[in-house]
Each structure stands twice: as structure tokens, then as C-alpha cells.
Amino acid sequence: MPKEPVTRNDVAEYAGVSTAVVSYVVNEGPRKVAPETRERVLEAIRALGYRPNATARALRMGTTRTFGLITPDGGNPLFAELAKAIDREAASRGYVVLQTSADGDPATERAKIAELLARQVSGLLLVAPHEDPDLSDAEVPAIAINRVLPTVSSVRPAYREGARHGVEHLVEHGHQVIGLVIGGTGRPERELGWQDALEAAGLPAGPIARAAFSREGGYTAGRQLVDAVPRPTAIFASSDLQAIGVLRALHEAGLRVPEDVAVVAFDGTRETEYTWPPLTVVRQPLEHLAQEAVRRLIEGEGAVEALTFPTELILRRSCGC
């Protein structure tokens, strides 16, 4: 027969207290409990394996202590590492995270937002969202990560400055024809940072290959740059996955990295430590982004702000260091 679930009454009897005292300990109020009594209750909870009903507790406290997290691509290592950092920070503050992916589709993103709101999440974290969310009917805080939106606050890396630092490092190695593999639409900040570095060094713009933020996109772009005239002696890739695809294209063309073509990538996920050669990267400050995003959801902020955080240049073999 299935084991009967442990109840609040069982905990109270084991600890020698009233059920009300057990509730005060579990719910952290509204009344204070003497330290020694609190410890007896916690010991009873541990000994009996009592698990409070989270739904009932949320109704009493007026919050589910749950965040909804939507990423554009659950298979991208960058978003996986960011989600892990968010989950870790939320857990340290007593919150749990429900994660889902929009698969790069605006309609799916809207549907996922509606679904998370229906689950009464306490806040939304939107990673690189396609559009400004309509939260007019929901009193739920939201924050965007890696993209600026007009109606909610955002946290993101200093894309332009980080890209400039990465390209400046290639210039310091003596490269004069530096190609760019870039994703996104329009003129993304990483492209502007690449341009800033070249203009500051008095160098002409190198060849540009526009591609998806993926290994396949980087591979296709890498093949284009291999055939460019003049062929670049260095390539700045706007994402790690693109850079990994570029490495394959260069290897297949019989070009040595970094002797024939140096490579620097933007993102800095763990995957870049294990490519061959290991990639020099502009690392996104994922821990700082996660900490600030979670803090703002919990503590609240009055004005809509767009905050940027500095990146870090990690030197490895692919740039020639």
C-alpha cells in the first residue's frame, strides 16, 4: 500500500508544538517562533520527511516564488549557461525557475508568456525577446536580458565595447585584413565595435559574412571568407557557435589557425575551451546578468533602465597568443 503522506499534524505531534507553530515556521511568519522551538520543528520536518503543499502556501503568501524564463534557443550553450546562472541565483533567494524556449518565433514567444502568466509566476525573465511584451493585464514584473525594450528594464553585455576590444587585440597581433562573421539584422552592436576598432587603427573594413548564430551559419560564413579577395588573416565571429563553424571551414581549406588565419569569438561559453585550437573569446558576464536580473525582479525598480555590464577578453591559442 502507498505510504500515507506526512501531515502538519504529524510534525506538530513529533515536535511537541501546535499546528499553528508549525505553520509559522514553514511560512516564516506571521508570528515569530523561539529559536529552540523553531529548531525542534525543523528537526521534525527532516525526520518525518514533511513536504509543505507549495500551491497552498503560495495562495496564503500571495506569491508562487516562481520565475518564468524564456530563451530564444534552448539548445544554444550560451543560453543554457545563462539559465543555469539564473536558476542558481534564484534558488539562493528562495525562488524556483520554470524554463521554456521560444524557438526564435515571435508567436511562440507570446504564447509562452501567456502560459507562464497563467501559471501565476512571480516574474518573467525574457532572454533576447523579439518584441516588447504586453503585460498590461498582469501585475507581474519582467526584465529583458541581452536586448533593450521600451517598457521593461534590461540587462546586457557591453556588446560594442566588447567587440571593439576583441578586434583591437587582433590589430595588436599585426592583422590588417580582419573579416567579420555577424548574425542578426540591421547593424548589430558587435558589428559597430568591429568597425570602431578598424577605424581607430586606420584600417579598411574587411570582408563581412552574414550568417545565423549557429555552427552551420559559421561554417557557411567561414567558407565565404576563405574565398574572399583579399582573404582575411583574422576573423572576428559574433558568437561562439559561429566561430566553431568557422574553424571547421578553415581546417577543411587547409588553413592553419592561428598561423594562417586567427580567430576571436564573442560569448565565451565553456565549449570554446575544448575546440582546436582553443578559442580566444570575449566573454559575456553571465553571472552578473543573472544576479542583477533576479535582484530587480525581487526588489523592484521604479524607472525603466537599460543596464550594461563589461565583458572580459579571454586569451587562448586561436588568436596567436
MIKOL-36232 format. One record per residue: x, y negated, z of N, C-alpha, C in turn; residue in three letters. Coordinates in steps of 0.001 Angstrom, whole numbers, padded with zeros to 6 digits, always signed. Layout:
XYZXYZXYZALA ...
// end
This chain:
+000839+001203+000000+000000+000000+000000+000868-001246+000000MET +000454-002313-000697+001250-003542-000699+001310-004153+000680PRO +002449-004724+000968+002657-005339+002278+001833-006618+002403LYS +001182-006769+003573+000401-007978+003809+001314-009195+003881GLU +000919-010302+003244+001762-011496+003303+001828-012057+004718PRO +002975-012624+005053+003167-013248+006363+002390-014556+006385VAL +001662-014788+007469+000851-015991+007572+001442-016969+008578THR +000880-018165+008581+001298-019179+009543+001017-018718+010974ARG -000061-017971+011141-000381-017442+012469+000702-016481+012961ASN +001233-015666+012022+002301-014728+012398+003531-015481+012872ASP +003876-016547+012164+005041-017344+012538+004824-017983+013904VAL +003626-018513+014141+003324-019163+015411+003431-018176+016569ALA +002901-016976+016356+002952-015958+017414+004395-015542+017702GLU +005189-015345+016645+006587-014933+016806+007389-015998+017557TYR +007133-017272+017214+007902-018363+017822+007334-018827+019148ALA +006122-018371+019477+005503-018787+020731+005036-020224+020714GLY +004518-020665+019562+004026-022039+019428+002655-022003+018768VAL +002039-023155+018649+000752-023236+017961+000956-023289+016446SER -000117-022981+015716-000026-023075+014248+000199-024512+013806THR -000274-025479+014577-000058-026889+014236+001426-027223+014251ALA +002155-026692+015232+003596-026951+015311+004303-026348+014106VAL +003872-025156+013703+004462-024546+012501+004251-025464+011296VAL +003059-026040+011166+002763-026948+010057+003651-028188+010108SER +003875-028724+011318+004723-029915+011448+006141-029621+010973TYR +006629-028434+011293+007993-028065+010886+008054-027862+009376VAL +007112-027108+008837+007114-026796+007400+006937-028054+006562VAL +006038-028942+007002+005720-030148+006233+006552-031357+006623ASN +007469-031154+007570+008337-032240+008051+007495-033407+008563GLU +006454-033104+009311+005578-034116+009889+004133-033676+009832GLY +003204-034529+010254+003426-035944+010597+003976-036177+012001PRO +003937-035160+012850+004446-035342+014203+005824-034744+014344ARG +006631-035335+015221+007977-034825+015466+007909-033570+016324LYS +008877-032702+016127+008983-031464+016896+010344-031447+017577VAL +010367-031052+018843+011623-030995+019589+012613-030080+018872ALA +013900-030453+018840+014903-029663+018105+014908-028182+018455PRO +014821-027843+019759+014869-026429+020120+013611-025684+019654GLU +012462-026377+019678+011227-025759+019187+011286-025578+017673THR +011781-026597+017000+011934-026523+015542+012820-025345+015158ARG +013907-025127+015887+014820-024042+015578+014139-022685+015782GLU +013269-022584+016824+012555-021331+017043+011616-021025+015877ARG +010958-022066+015394+010049-021885+014266+010822-021470+013010VAL +011938-022146+012745+012746-021810+011565+013289-020389+011658LEU +013669-019963+012847+014156-018602+013039+013032-017603+012774GLU +011810-017940+013209+010675-017071+012948+010396-016972+011447ALA +010497-018094+010766+010287-018110+009314+011305-017213+008621ILE +012579-017323+009037+013632-016495+008432+013419-015016+008746ARG +013089-014726+010001+012950-013330+010425+011769-012643+009744ALA +010679-013356+009601+009474-012761+009031+009392-012887+007513LEU +010243-013768+006951+010195-013987+005502+008981-014767+005065GLY +008584-015725+005878+007389-016533+005585+007666-017489+004444TYR +006719-017558+003488+006832-018476+002359+005578-019333+002299ARG +005704-020624+002631+004531-021505+002610+003931-021589+001216PRO +002636-021813+001136+001938-021990-000131+002298-023359-000697ASN +003086-023354-001760+003592-024614-002308+002469-025494-002849ALA +001440-024871-003440+000346-025658-004003-000438-026365-002906THR -000752-025609-001844-001492-026217-000740-000672-027310-000075ALA +000611-027077+000061+001491-028076+000671+001532-029341-000175ARG +001592-029169-001502+001620-030330-002400+000346-031154-002280ALA -000802-030469-002148-002061-031191-002007-002105-031989-000713LEU -001561-031409+000347-001556-032116+001626-000640-033333+001587ARG +000520-033161+000935+001523-034227+000950+001330-035232-000183MET +000474-034899-001156+000233-035817-002263+001319-035803-003319GLY +002185-034795-003327+003230-034679-004335+003612-033224-004505THR +003930-032842-005752+004367-031468-006006+005862-031301-005832THR +006579-032411-005685+008057-032387-005599+008635-031579-006770ARG +008045-031810-007938+008459-031125-009157+008660-032147-010270THR +009745-032029-010983+010010-032885-012132+009839-032093-013424PHE +009342-032759-014456+009292-032165-015778+010451-032687-016615GLY +011174-031786-017247+012342-032141-018069+012115-031653-019492LEU +012182-032573-020453+012021-032221-021861+013307-032561-022608ILE +013910-031559-023224+015102-031772-024042+014732-031576-025513THR +015512-032158-026438+015181-032001-027854+015577-030646-028418PRO +016518-029945-027751+017006-028668-028278+017559-027844-027128ASP +016798-026861-026688+017229-026043-025560+018459-025210-025839GLY +018808-025003-027121+019973-024194-027458+021268-024977-027559GLY +021192-026297-027445+022399-027129-027536+023145-027096-026201ASN +024430-026725-026198+025177-026647-024934+025195-027960-024155PRO +025171-029102-024848+025155-030389-024153+023910-030520-023285LEU +022759-030191-023861+021507-030332-023117+021389-029262-022033PHE +021984-028107-022269+021985-027063-021245+022803-027511-020032ALA +023960-028117-020276+024797-028590-019174+024137-029768-018453GLU +023479-030648-019217+022770-031770-018605+021611-031267-017741LEU +020860-030291-018251+019743-029728-017493+020232-029097-016199ALA +021364-028427-016259+021924-027815-015052+022302-028876-014029LYS +022879-029978-014493+023253-031063-013588+022005-031697-012965ALA +020949-031878-013756+019699-032440-013242+019081-031505-012214ILE +019060-030224-012514+018483-029246-011593+019237-029239-010264ASP +020557-029314-010358+021387-029320-009144+021098-030566-008300ARG +021006-031728-008943+020752-032964-008212+019347-032969-007623GLU +018373-032507-008389+017002-032468-007886+016890-031523-006688ALA +017534-030372-006773+017477-029400-005678+018083-029966-004401ALA +019139-030761-004550+019774-031344-003370+018858-032323-002662SER +017809-032789-003360+016855-033735-002775+015489-033082-002508ARG +015452-031755-002618+014221-031044-002295+013210-030962-003415GLY +013645-031118-004656+012750-031043-005808+013140-029866-006701TYR +012182-029381-007461+012449-028360-008468+012164-028951-009844VAL +012719-028331-010885+012603-028862-012245+011955-027833-013159VAL +010926-028260-013878+010325-027458-014939+010906-027953-016262LEU +011631-027077-016955+012304-027490-018185+011631-026890-019406GLN +011517-027699-020467+010985-027227-021733+011674-027984-022858THR +011470-027549-024092+012122-028171-025241+011092-028653-026248SER +011391-029803-026865+010504-030350-027896+010885-029872-029293ALA +012012-029163-029413+012470-028630-030702+012602-029710-031773ASP +012935-030926-031331+013169-032003-032278+011937-032501-032996GLY +010738-032204-032463+009493-032560-033139+008682-033531-032285ASP +008353-034721-032801+007603-035710-032011+006253-035197-031513PRO +005514-034461-032351+004209-033949-031935+004360-032949-030796ALA +005370-032101-030883+005627-031142-029805+006012-031871-028529THR +006803-032933-028668+007197-033721-027504+005972-034304-026803GLU +005040-034869-027558+003821-035435-026964+003008-034353-026263ARG +002921-033182-026893+002146-032082-026304+002798-031600-025008ALA +004115-031544-024994+004813-031083-023790+004662-032093-022651LYS +004686-033375-022970+004470-034399-021942+003083-034227-021326ILE +002066-034045-022183+000697-033869-021692+000583-032622-020813ALA +001251-031566-021215+001186-030318-020443+001834-030474-019073GLU +002974-031147-019025+003651-031349-017747+002831-032264-016841LEU +002211-033282-017409+001356-034161-016609+000162-033387-016045LEU -000370-032449-016834-001488-031638-016359-001066-030753-015188ALA +000197-030437-015122+000722-029638-014011+001072-030506-012806ARG +000761-031778-012901+000920-032736-011796+002370-032850-011331GLN +003279-032971-012287+004674-033182-011918+004822-034545-011257VAL +005854-034672-010447+006085-035924-009721+006864-036941-010544SER +007416-036527-011676+008177-037434-012529+008594-036729-013798GLY +008943-037508-014825+009355-036970-016120+010763-037434-016469LEU +011578-036497-016954+012900-036816-017488+012879-036452-018970LEU +013045-037455-019824+012939-037273-021261+014316-037466-021884LEU +014881-036386-022406+016227-036446-022982+016128-036741-024474VAL +016752-037850-024888+016745-038280-026292+015347-038189-026895ALA +014350-038830-026262+012970-038730-026774+012814-039420-028123PRO +011851-038947-028887+011599-039514-030216+010893-040853-030137HIS +010056-041039-029106+009249-042250-029039+008945-042600-027593GLU +008473-043823-027415+008102-044290-026088+006865-043519-025622ASP +006909-042861-024467+005753-042071-024042+004599-042954-023585PRO +003376-042520-023859+002191-043230-023396+001784-042646-022043ASP +002164-043342-020977+001864-042881-019621+000852-043803-018944LEU +000045-044486-019759-000880-045482-019217-001930-044861-018304SER -002279-043599-018545-003306-042943-017735-002724-042088-016622ASP -001430-042130-016435-000792-041290-015415+000138-042136-014562ALA -000064-042061-013271+000807-042800-012358+002025-041943-012017GLU +002821-041679-013028+003987-040812-012887+005209-041555-013409VAL +006263-041660-012626+007471-042328-013122+008156-041486-014188PRO +008820-042153-015093+009556-041452-016151+010865-042181-016400ALA +011831-041440-016897+013108-042047-017262+013633-041352-018508ILE +014215-042127-019413+014805-041587-020628+016303-041408-020419ALA +016847-040345-020991+018278-040069-020905+018832-040008-022320ILE +019901-040747-022552+020599-040772-023847+019839-041512-024944ASN +018839-042304-024541+018155-043152-025527+017443-044289-024805ARG +017434-045469-025428+016776-046638-024847+015343-046718-025364VAL +014389-046906-024426+012976-047067-024770+012468-048375-024174LEU +011422-048970-024754+010967-050286-024285+010214-050295-022963PRO +009540-049201-022596+008665-049271-021422+009134-048462-020222THR +010189-047660-020379+010722-046901-019242+012230-047143-019157VAL +012760-047036-017965+014201-047210-017786+014961-046052-018426SER +016231-046287-018700+017036-045258-019360+018453-045242-018807SER +019071-044084-018898+020486-043924-018576+021146-043220-019761VAL +022329-043665-020120+023003-043085-021278+024488-043365-021203ARG +025284-042613-021972+026713-042902-022035+026963-044186-022811PRO +028129-044761-022624+028547-045906-023432+029028-045352-024776ALA +028070-045069-025666+028376-044400-026933+029399-045169-027757TYR +029145-046453-027955+030000-047233-028848+031415-047336-028296ARG +031527-047645-027002+032856-047776-026397+033577-046434-026368GLU +032845-045363-026082+033471-044045-026051+033994-043634-027409GLY +033201-043854-028449+033648-043522-029802+034867-044358-030183ALA +034829-045648-029816+035987-046505-030130+037266-045973-029476ARG +037173-045553-028220+038349-045027-027535+038868-043760-028216HIS +037960-042892-028643+038387-041674-029319+039115-041956-030622GLY +038578-042903-031404+039203-043231-032694+040505-044010-032473VAL +040534-044878-031464+041776-045586-031145+042902-044607-030843GLU +042564-043503-030191+043597-042505-029893+044154-041896-031176HIS +043290-041664-032158+043774-041154-033445+044656-042175-034148LEU +044284-043437-034028+045112-044506-034610+046487-044520-033955VAL +046520-044310-032648+047798-044288-031929+048700-043151-032393GLU +048094-042087-032920+048877-040978-033476+049385-041299-034883HIS +049052-042478-035403+049553-042889-036701+048636-042622-037876GLY +047423-042166-037625+046498-041865-038722+045934-043157-039309HIS +045864-043190-040642+045358-044380-041327+044098-044108-042133GLN +043828-042840-042401+042578-042458-043075+041823-041539-042115VAL +040836-042100-041432+040110-041365-040393+038664-041217-040829ILE +038264-039992-041111+036905-039717-041550+035942-039617-040373GLY +034651-039660-040701+033607-039620-039682+032544-038598-040062LEU +032206-037743-039105+031043-036868-039232+030011-037409-038255VAL +028879-037859-038779+027918-038572-037940+026511-038017-038141ILE +025762-037906-037039+024365-037488-037101+023458-038655-036768GLY +022160-038438-036870+021203-039487-036556+020863-040323-037765GLY +019986-041306-037543+019537-042182-038622+020057-043597-038400THR +019982-044402-039437+020471-045781-039331+021985-045793-039141GLY +022452-046709-038273+023872-046781-037963+024032-046546-036458ARG +024151-045276-036059+024250-044960-034635+025441-045646-033975PRO +025363-045783-032645+026420-046460-031902+027777-045796-032076GLU +027794-044484-032208+029083-043800-032384+029741-044193-033703ARG +028921-044441-034710+029472-044922-035981+030028-046332-035825GLU +029334-047171-035070+029811-048533-034844+031120-048527-034062LEU +031257-047606-033095+032505-047501-032346+033661-047081-033230GLY +033404-046136-034141+034410-045720-035130+034841-046924-035968TRP +033875-047689-036435+034173-048872-037246+034948-049913-036447GLN +034554-050134-035186+035252-051114-034339+036742-050800-034240ASP +037049-049516-034007+038450-049119-033832+039250-049324-035116ALA +038644-048990-036243+039355-049148-037522+039577-050623-037842LEU +038564-051437-037614+038716-052865-037901+039752-053501-036993GLU +039783-053110-035725+040770-053660-034796+042188-053294-035205ALA +042337-052122-035853+043665-051680-036291+043993-052150-037700ALA +043065-052883-038338+043300-053356-039698+043238-052248-040731GLY +042477-051176-040440+042383-050029-041350+041059-050050-042086LEU +041043-049554-043315+039779-049466-044053+038928-048326-043503PRO +037631-048409-043763+036743-047330-043348+037085-046059-044115ALA +037185-044955-043396+037435-043674-044039+036146-043086-044589GLY +036216-041905-045190+035011-041273-045738+034044-040870-044628PRO +032754-040951-044923+031701-040607-043963+030888-039442-044503ILE +030650-038450-043655+029772-037332-043993+028637-037309-042971ALA +027416-037477-043445+026263-037495-042539+025663-036087-042467ARG +025450-035628-041234+025012-034243-041063+024236-034093-039766ALA +023521-032989-039649+022769-032693-038430+023737-032456-037265ALA +023219-032656-036038+024019-032398-034841+024048-030891-034579PHE +024755-030159-035427+024786-028703-035308+026094-028172-035861SER +026381-026901-035581+027584-026275-036142+027485-026236-037665ARG +026271-025896-038162+026074-025830-039608+026271-027199-040250GLU +025725-028235-039579+025900-029591-040099+027361-029985-040141GLY +028094-029664-039097+029519-029982-039063+030308-029228-040113GLY +029927-027981-040348+030621-027174-041361+030428-027774-042749TYR +029180-028138-043066+028902-028757-044368+029639-030086-044507THR +029618-030888-043451+030310-032177-043482+031814-031987-043613ALA +032348-030996-042909+033783-030725-042995+034218-030375-044408GLY +033405-029589-045096+033735-029233-046485+033712-030466-047382ARG +032770-031381-047123+032726-032622-047902+033990-033441-047691GLN +034443-033535-046449+035622-034351-046158+036907-033709-046684LEU +036937-032390-046719+038104-031703-047298+038269-032085-048768VAL +037154-032290-049459+037199-032627-050893+037242-034129-051148ASP +037206-034931-050069+037198-036394-050253+038542-036873-050789ALA +038493-037983-051529+039718-038607-052060+039728-040074-051639VAL +040709-040482-050807+041749-039631-050232+041190-038756-049108PRO +041805-037606-048931+041363-036730-047850+041817-037310-046512ARG +040933-037358-045524+041339-037914-044221+042387-037047-043532PRO +043275-037691-042807+044244-036948-041997+043737-036763-040573THR +042581-037362-040277+041946-037198-038973+040437-037344-039145ALA +039687-036655-038283+038223-036693-038343+037681-036914-036941ILE +036749-037875-036838+036013-038070-035589+034614-037526-035797PHE +034218-036541-034968+032891-035921-035073+032001-036444-033957ALA +030752-036752-034288+029868-037381-033305+029272-036406-032308SER +029555-035110-032436+029120-034140-031426+030078-032953-031419SER +030073-032237-030317+030912-031043-030201+030532-029998-031236ASP +029228-029767-031397+028801-028731-032335+029244-029058-033750LEU +029155-030327-034135+029652-030718-035454+031146-030438-035572GLN +031906-030768-034533+033358-030575-034556+033709-029099-034713ALA +032930-028223-034081+033187-026783-034208+032975-026342-035651ILE +031936-026864-036295+031728-026571-037707+032847-027132-038576GLY +033336-028329-038231+034450-028937-038969+035692-028056-038867VAL +035973-027540-037677+037152-026677-037505+037091-025484-038448LEU +035927-024871-038558+035807-023721-039467+036080-024140-040908ARG +035514-025277-041322+035726-025743-042696+037204-025998-042962ALA +037898-026588-041993+039327-026868-042165+040131-025572-042229LEU +039806-024617-041363+040529-023339-041377+040335-022626-042709HIS +039102-022628-043208+038822-021954-044480+039548-022622-045645GLU +039795-023932-045521+040506-024658-046584+042020-024498-046455ALA +042475-023755-045468+043903-023546-045278+044614-024729-044651GLY +043852-025614-044012+044438-026791-043378+044679-026534-041891LEU +045824-026973-041405+046185-026770-040001+045675-027936-039156ARG +045205-027580-037970+044756-028584-037005+045683-028488-035789VAL +046364-029574-035471+046240-030959-035943+047282-031366-036989PRO +048152-030414-037432+049266-030811-038288+048811-031467-039591GLU +047757-030907-040215+047252-031469-041466+046066-032424-041235ASP +045193-032036-040330+044023-032870-040008+043781-032789-038504VAL +043795-033932-037846+043475-033985-036412+041971-034144-036240ALA +041448-033673-035098+040003-033739-034844+039757-034194-033415VAL +038808-035131-033270+038320-035559-031953+036792-035494-032001VAL +036176-035020-030909+034721-034873-030859+034124-035710-029743ALA +032824-035945-029843+032078-036662-028797+031115-035689-028139PHE +031126-035590-026827+030211-034844-025945+030983-034257-024770ASP +031958-033369-025091+032790-032822-024023+032186-031668-023259GLY +031453-030776-023943+030911-029597-023274+032021-028571-023057THR +031711-027585-022196+032711-026563-021860+033136-025768-023094ARG +032262-025670-024079+032557-024895-025285+033819-025388-025992GLU +034113-026684-025876+035266-027243-026586+036600-026831-025981THR +036587-026304-024767+037822-025813-024154+038295-024516-024797GLU +037386-023827-025501+037690-022483-025988+037684-022371-027506TYR +037644-023504-028215+037841-023471-029662+039332-023303-029931THR +039676-023093-031207+041096-023059-031550+041365-024016-032699TRP +042223-025014-032454+042789-025330-031143+041735-025956-030228PRO +042005-026027-028923+041064-026702-028019+040850-028144-028462PRO +039606-028596-028383+039245-029902-028922+039499-031039-027933LEU +040103-032097-028438+040129-033361-027709+038732-033960-027804THR +038206-034434-026679+036816-034872-026662+036637-036174-025895VAL +035578-036884-026256+035058-037997-025462+033924-037403-024642VAL +034149-037252-023352+033200-036534-022502+032088-037438-021994ARG +030842-036974-022159+029705-037685-021591+029678-037499-020064GLN +029269-038517-019315+029235-038421-017849+027956-037753-017360PRO +027800-036468-017628+026540-035784-017369+026133-035821-015901LEU +027090-035631-015004+026765-035632-013575+026218-036991-013145GLU +026845-038065-013616+026393-039406-013249+025014-039701-013842HIS +024797-039270-015077+023494-039478-015701+022402-038757-014908LEU +022694-037510-014520+021719-036724-013764+021436-037358-012409ALA +022470-037766-011721+022303-038347-010386+021465-039622-010428GLN +021768-040491-011390+021047-041760-011458+019607-041549-011909GLU +019390-040636-012852+018036-040379-013329+017156-039846-012202ALA +017658-038881-011452+016877-038298-010354+016665-039337-009249VAL +017699-040100-008950+017572-041117-007900+016467-042110-008249ARG +016426-042543-009484+015433-043543-009880+014015-042976-009844ARG +013854-041722-010177+012524-041126-010112+012032-041042-008668LEU +012926-040727-007753+012529-040541-006360+012372-041875-005638ILE +013348-042750-005803+013350-044007-005047+012548-045105-005720GLU +012369-045006-007048+011598-046009-007776+012384-047278-008031GLY +012092-047916-009132+012731-049176-009508+011652-050100-010060GLU +011781-051395-009805+010780-052345-010264+010845-052609-011754GLY +011967-053114-012224+012086-053528-013622+012583-052384-014501ALA +012227-052464-015788+012745-051518-016768+014183-051904-017095VAL +015097-050970-016947+016514-051237-017187+017102-050189-018112GLU +018115-050583-018873+018870-049667-019725+020306-049642-019202ALA +020661-048572-018513+021966-048464-017873+022902-047605-018708LEU +024160-048026-018785+025169-047237-019488+026266-046830-018514THR +026871-045672-018788+027926-045139-017937+029147-044827-018802PHE +030348-045104-018303+031547-044896-019113+031819-043424-019399PRO +032400-043183-020554+032818-041840-020948+034269-041619-020527THR +034768-040417-020786+036154-040085-020438+036812-039368-021615GLU +037990-039803-022006+038729-039155-023088+039552-038010-022513LEU +039276-036791-022964+039986-035596-022504+040911-035144-023626ILE +042211-035186-023356+043198-034877-024400+043545-033387-024417LEU +043411-032812-025619+043817-031415-025826+044589-031332-027147ARG +044735-030162-027695+045651-029973-028806+045151-030492-030143ARG +043813-030554-030350+043296-030823-031690+043649-032215-032222SER +044038-033144-031330+044390-034483-031797+045886-034627-032047CYS +046655-033619-031635+048102-033700-031795+048852-033908-030513GLY +048153-034012-029399+048817-034194-028093+049418-032876-027608CYS 
// end
